[in-house]
Amino acid sequence: MKKLAVLISNAGSGTNLQAIIDAIEQENLSAQICIVISDTVDAKGLQRAKRHTLPTAIVPQKEALLPLLEKYQPDFICLAGWKQIITDAVLTAFTNRILNMHPGAIPETMDGVVENPDGTNALWNKGMFTDIAIKNILDQHATYASSTVHFLSSEFDFGPVLARCFEKVRPDDTIDSLYTRLKQKENKAYVEALQRLSNG
């Protein structure tokens, strides 16, 4: 059974963490969460972890993350709203073992392009955080919003792709309405990526 460390912050609401918890409890994911780590004490995900009696830790300094991860020895690290910089030391110690959700369509290669379900080019949204990325989709009049589960790499907002999801943009969409629908698909895609990894 794979051991997971889930990294959260007060930047998110903890829905990816909850999706992972639910999949494990429903026996749809053969894994266990060995530690939930936050960089702040006010992360909503900490309350979710507490309700499910999961061990938690607060790591306000990025230099303290690697010693803690080495203590728990997770098979995979799941970034779920984590906003602290991941150091090169952590990347090296856990190469192709750190999962991240990016609000855009990361291509397979640096010069590649991902197509939306309707054949139009999907937006990468490189360097954009969630709200800005969703706003960019609306500003560019894109036909779909998308997100990518990928392994973190030394290249910013790039790395081996594990799963993608798409959500059709509606004419009356706002940032909130579009992201609310996309978020549900993100939660599912994150779990599906972990299912494939847990099955080898």
N, C-alpha and C positions, 0 to 999 in steps of 0.2 A: 504494500500500500504506500503510495507516494505521500510524502510530507510537504505541506505547503506553508509558507510564511506569507501573510497578506499584509501589505503596507498601505496605510491609509493616512488621511489628513483631514483638516477641517475644510478643505477645498471641495470635498464631495459629500454625498449623502449616505454613502455606504451600500448602495444597491448592488454593486458587483460583489462585494463581500457577502451580502445576503444571498445573492444568487448561488454563490459557491457553497455557503452553509446549507441552503435548501437542497441543492443537488446531492450533497454528501448525506444529509439526513434522510432523503428519499431513496438513497442507495442508487442514484443515477451516476455517481462519481466515486470511484474507488480511491479515496484520498482522505487525509486528515489534516486539519489546520493545527499546526504545532505552535504557532504564535501569531498574534495580530499586533502589528507595530504601528504606532502613530508618531508623528513629529510634534503633535500638539495634544494638550489634554482635553480640548473641546471638540474633537472629531466625533461626528454622529455615529460613525462606525464602531466606536468603543462601546456605546450602549448596546448595539446589536451583538457585539462579541460577548458582553456581560450576560445578556439574556440567554445565550447559548453556552455559558460557562467555559468560554475559551480563554486561554492565557493571553495577557496583553502586556505591552511594554511601551514606554514613552521614550523616544530618542530625539531630543531637540537638536543635537549636533550630528552632522553627517559623518564625522569621523568615528562616532560610536556605533554606527550601524554594522560594520563588518564584524567586530568582535561578538556582537549579539547573534548575528546570523551564523557565525562559526560555532557558537554554543549550541544552537538548535539544529544545525545541519539539515536545512530543508532541501528537498529534491528540486523544488521550484519556488521562485519568489513571484508573487502576484502583485503588481502595482495597481492599486485601486483608488485613484484620486491622490496618490502620493505626489507631493510637490517639491520635496527636498531633492537637491542634486545627488544623483548616484555617482559615487566616486569611481575612478578608474580601478582602484583596488577591488571594489565590490564587483565591477564588471568582469575583471580578470578572474576572480575567484568563482564566479557563477556564470561563466560564458554559456550563452544559449540556454540559460535556465531562469532568466528574468523576463516575465511576461508583462507587456504594457498594452493599454488600449489607446489608440491614437484616433482623434476625430477627423479622419480623412482616409483616402485610399492610397496606402503606401504601395508603390509598385515593387515588382520582384527585383528589378535592377534600378540603379540610380537614374538612368536615362529612360526608364520604362514608363508606360502609361497604363492605367487601369480603366476599363470600360464599365460604364453603368449598365444596368439591365437593358436599357433602350439603345445601347450602342454609342451614346455620347461619352466624351471623356470625363472621368471622375476627377474631382479636385483632391489633390494631395493634402493641402492645407498645412504644408510644412512650416514648423515654427509657431503654429497658432494653438492657443489653448481653446477649450471647448466653446465658450460663448462666442469668441472671435471667429472660430472656425465655422460655426453654424451661421453666424452673421455673413461671413464671406460666401457661403453657399447661397444664401438669399440674395445678397448683393450681386453675385455673378449670374443670377437667374439660372442656376444649375437645376437639372431635372431630378436629381437624387442627392440626398445626403448619404454619407457612408462613414464607416469606422473600420479600423483594422486592429486585430490582435496580432502582436508581433513580439519577437524576442528583442530585447533592448540590445543596442550595439553602440560602438564608439561614434558611429555616424548619427548625427542628430535626427530624430524622427525617422529612423530607418532601421531595418533589421529583418531577419527571416520572417516571412508572413505565415501565421498560423490559421487565421480565419478572417473573413470580411463579412460585413453586413451592409445592406442598403435600405433606405427608406425614401419612398417617392415624395417629392415636395408638392404640397398643395398650394393653390393660388392664394389662399388666405392665411398661409402659415406665418407664425411669428417664431422668434428664436425658441421660446418656451414650448410652443405646440409641436414644432418639428423635433426638438431634442427629446421631448417626452416620449414620442413614438420611437425615435432612434434608440433611446436608452434601453427600452425593452428588448430590442434586438441585440444591443451590445451585451446585455446581461447573458442572453442565450448564447451568443458567439463565444464569450469568455469561457463559459462552462463547456461548450463543445470542444474548444481548443484544449482544455484541461483533460477532457475525456479521452481525446486522441493521445495525449502525452502519457496519461496514466495507463493506457493500454499498450504503450510502447510504440 
